[in-house]
Amino acid sequence: MIPFNKPYLTGQEVNRISEAHQLGQLSGDGHFTSLCSQWLEKNIGSPCALLTHSCTAALEMAAILVDIKPGDEIIMPSYTFVSSANAFVLRGGIPVFVDIRKDTLNIDEALIEDAITSRTKAILPVHYAGVACEMDSIMSIAKKHNLFVIEDAAQGIMSSYKGKPLGSIGDLGCLSFHETKNIISGEGGALLINNKDFIERAEMIREKGTDRKQFVRGEVDKYSWQDIGSSFLPGETVAAFLFAQLEEASNITNQRLKIWYHYHEFFNSQNFSEFFSLPIVPEVCSINGHIYYLLVKENAERENFIKYMHDNKIHCIFHYIPLHNSKAGKKFGRIGSDMEITEDLSSRIVRLPLWVGLNPENITQAINKKYF
Ligand SMILES: Cc1ncc(COP(=O)(O)O)c(C=O)c1O
């Protein structure tokens, strides 16, 4: 069976973990955490990158930092992972779901202003499949209405919008290093802080609400409880693993892009349009080959397609169940626009396997056999 995902190892992970062990610190914020933060700051261009144990944790920190209070509203797509919403619901916030664009499956920036109320606090663009949201429009709406922008860039490392790396544009950006992402550490994430006003407080929230980070830097002579917070940081074993991956980030991205373009050229060169629509990448976006998807013509066809692929020993999947239609989404959120595109596209999407080491010809040949 060709799996849908296969975590890629560079071969250096175990060596880095062993180095961390030799250095004698396995709790967080040691040598490798610092190397990863520096790598992210340099390559993404954020003034401060804090490693977290997941993107979910980074989103939860973001919700605390923008000071979400019960009843505050956060505008986001419904077509996203649960953590985009849950992080804010945990603080009493209300996700307000807005429809997506047909081309990118990203939040439709043209619908955001109509969803703004006096309770709106932030906009959460989710860069689906590592393809950027229309950030210039989103940033100017946020500026006009005095709202924070938190980029859910869980899938966006090594992608950019008009040359700006994803996660570096909003006040805050959140990355994921979950094993299903391009750059991995099993579970893992980072909070990118672009609005410098948030740096000092973010360091405390991440360290159980204490000023331990300042203490470690020698800025205070003891550390104590300063704010709310939690244990949001990963240990050094995870950071050491992650650093081995970050060092190979360009290579990993290039290999994924080769597979992405193999799929894309194949589907474009054949006349598949009566069966599938393909991803569209706006010219201003440069991508990271995170996801390749097809949109079948109708929902009923999706099951047949996935079954056909399964019979040919190829595992394909779909996601997401739109949040506004889920049990918790109905309880904690509300819709801020019509949801026609979200409901339509989420019922027709199929994701093809995409991982470093995959030979995509095995997949395109199987598709060719059925459709021609
Ligand atoms: C858009 C989006 N946001 C957030 C997350 C959560 O990431 P993590 O698993 O690192 O908490 C995911 C994970 O798949 C995601 O796809």
The ligand as a Tripos MOL2 file, in Angstrom:
@<TRIPOS>MOLECULE
LIG
   16    16     1     0     0
SMALL
NO_CHARGES

@<TRIPOS>ATOM
      1 C1         -4.4540   24.7620    9.6120 C.3       1 LIG1
      2 C2         -3.9660   24.0820   10.8480 C.ar      1 LIG1
      3 N1         -3.8960   24.7610   12.0070 N.ar      1 LIG1
      4 C3         -3.4530   24.1860   13.1350 C.ar      1 LIG1
      5 C4         -3.0430   22.8790   13.1660 C.ar      1 LIG1
      6 C5         -2.5760   22.2660   14.4510 C.3       1 LIG1
      7 O1         -1.2400   21.8770   14.3870 O.3       1 LIG1
      8 P1         -0.5650   20.9710   15.5250 P.3       1 LIG1
      9 O2         -0.9280   19.5510   15.2120 O.co2     1 LIG1
     10 O3          0.9010   21.2460   15.3970 O.co2     1 LIG1
     11 O4         -1.0930   21.4190   16.8300 O.co2     1 LIG1
     12 C6         -3.1000   22.1100   11.9870 C.ar      1 LIG1
     13 C7         -2.6900   20.7020   12.0010 C.2       1 LIG1
     14 O5         -2.9420   19.9190   11.1180 O.2       1 LIG1
     15 C8         -3.5660   22.7330   10.7930 C.ar      1 LIG1
     16 O6         -3.6300   22.0590    9.6310 O.3       1 LIG1
@<TRIPOS>BOND
     1     1     2 1
     2     2     3 ar
     3     2    15 ar
     4     3     4 ar
     5     4     5 ar
     6     5     6 1
     7     5    12 ar
     8     6     7 1
     9     7     8 1
    10     8     9 2
    11     8    10 1
    12     8    11 1
    13    12    13 1
    14    12    15 ar
    15    13    14 2
    16    15    16 1
@<TRIPOS>SUBSTRUCTURE
     1 LIG1         1 GROUP 0 **** ****
